[in-house]
Amino acid sequence: MKLNIGVIKGDGIGPEIVAEAMKVLNKTGQVYGHEMNYTQILMGGASIDAHGIPLTDEAVSQARASDAVLMGSIGGDAKTSPWYKLEPSRRPEAGLLKIRKALNLFANLRPAVLYDELKGACPLKEEITQGGFDMMIMRELTGGLYFGERSTEEADGILTARDTLTYNEEEIRRIAKRGFDIAMKRRKKVTSVDKANVLDSSRLWRKIVEEVAAEYPGVELEHMLVDNCAMQLVKDPGQFDVILTENMFGDILSDEASMVTGSIGMLASASLNESRFGLYEPSGGSAPDIAGKGIANPIATILSAAMMLKFSFDLDKEAEAIEKAVGQVLKDGYRTIDIMSDGKTQIGTREMGDKICAYIS
């Protein structure tokens, strides 16, 4: 099988961690008989340096022509990088918002898994994490507050800023269906998170989610207010299977979930449209302070590549081979600096990629 993959290496540690994910994909292709065809695409700071803007129309076309896109991290140091002296619409992160909208990447999947081998890195008490946890946060990605109308006005010498949170029923319905479909392949439970006691948009969200739930009688649905969900994630994360929520709530909750796993460097992410196309990236940032030092953790990007094989190419066996290889390397005690603990062996970015490749079979 020929896999046409767009590659956005990005900024900071992006090129380093993407290189290891590509190495793992190449090894998987060799073992299972697939050909990897890569197209390099510029986005973020790298695109600003080359073209003056964070994402060109040509780059969008290249991404659209691919079967899936593997991406590193975007952005730099906001205090020192010249990219952040530009107006917001021309900064690196604007490219990310643009590509999500251009490719209709409305569904963000962010798994949060606590590996047994990394329980020591989890900031929660041992009695809370006993048995571990495995959740999937489904975040609506192209609507809500981040894409609503906004303005800043001055009246009588007083500045007033306004951001609008808007959702229509079709936007809610399509992310809800994707969430319930994912739940059917997992433990068949959906926790829909909103603020229906305050927001009209959340009341519509709850209404449409209940309508979709009626189509999935085998899936348990519960509603939870976002402030309670934030508390429950640190009180009892094991209760969650699929968390379904809107854009801003999902942004906040997924970062919280990432930290209770012990390191954001372990967490993959996928953004999907209504077809099998997806953009796959690590959950962490570009970490410019450690870029070029060879110490960044590539596991999140490697696991994102595994998600790509599963969701965009239906190569479940190959994805599981990568996931098992990651688990075996952790069992053998190999760690990058961010997940290092006493008695383990610290290795660098390239070494971690090599170790994972060695276990793919």
PyMOL commands that set and color helices and strands:
alter all, ss='L'
color gray80, all
select helices_A, chain A and resi 14-32+45-51+57-65+82-85+88-90+92-102+116-121+126-129+144-147+169-184+200-213+226-235+237-239+247-260+264-266+299-311+316-331+337-339+349-358
alter helices_A, ss='H'
color red, helices_A
select strands_A, chain A and resi 2-10+35-40+68-73+107-113+134-140+150-155+158-163+189-194+220-225+242-245+268-272+278-282+334-335+345-346
alter strands_A, ss='S'
color yellow, strands_A
deselect
rebuild
show_as cartoon
